[in-house]
């Protein structure tokens, strides 16, 4: 075996000890250019060289990002610096690096379902989730089930990220040591290990001006990309993580459990917050907020499913109709301001029968969100599972307005749905009471 010659920094040496520890699930989190991805790629090469014919999967949300960051950059750099002379062959048809001993490091983007399914149809000795802030907890769980290869290596999940908010599943697993979907304590907390790595720990490998560039970022970005901290809720936030956790239920584990959940509901709606997104490759536009909400016979509201994403108009209409049918919903709620009649026409093209109610954003996002936030404060809304993207957007609402970087598309859709199911009904009841009085 070719011996590595690359010298690790002090922090990388500390992190490397964690990577080699008995822990099965390892998170490297921290600021930008701190060496997280480099170190995990190095660990994958070591493992691949050690176990002949072993396979190791590297997954990221978007394949194009993975291709230019890891496949063409970090992994070849690791091989060149740590294993000079190593023959690392890249197959650009099936996208894997093959080592001389027959081991493979296989790459895939979760945005390519066919490719991702092919990778997750195999067994692996290692799974690396690159920039996990963009990856859903459900996708992570599916990937972990493929840690099943008998290669003589201990099975390992590696994760790296620039820390998102405290509502993200990475924070809940590695720092709160709880199951993100239900809040139960982990059965094996000792299997989860993590370390914080920041660019200040990697100065020997950075341009002289890099830290200065990061220090000039806005405070929120500086906290994440320079200091590597998970983002807490904003000042005077309308929501808190404690409030979101207060009435959380475990996500259904089977179709029969989902059907039982449907039977508990008095009403279910599919709420849509459209955008100008043209499809999955359109990274400039906001996502389509698409959230399934319900209310039970006692008046308790529920977030049931988040199907938001980057869809073409025809794509989000098909997803909405599918959700309408599978959840046995009674109405599709859609915000009319973006495209007006086009929104209803798009849905009608997908189905002639689903009832559609168009709503108008006559007030600002904060004003619409406040009565829904009050329902959460009163314990009247339950999340069935974890919805990290919605919850992160909730945590960025404050009394001064929305403080997030992009549009709160998912939170907007959830607010529309819960407003239809509960807020407007409470308002009508109060109106009738005053008239009767």
Helices and strands as residue ranges (DSSP letters): H 10-19, E 25-30, H 36-50, E 55-60, H 63-66, I 67-74, H 75-82, E 89-91, E 96-98, E 104-109, H 113-119, E 126-129, G 132-134, H 137-144, E 156-161, H 169-174, G 189-191, E 192-197, G 199-205, H 210-215, H 219-225, H 241-246, H 255-264, E 265-273, E 289-296, E 301-306, H 313-326, E 331-335, H 341-350, E 356-359, H 365-377, E 381-383, H 388-395, E 397-398, E 401-402, H 409-418, I 419-423, H 424-436
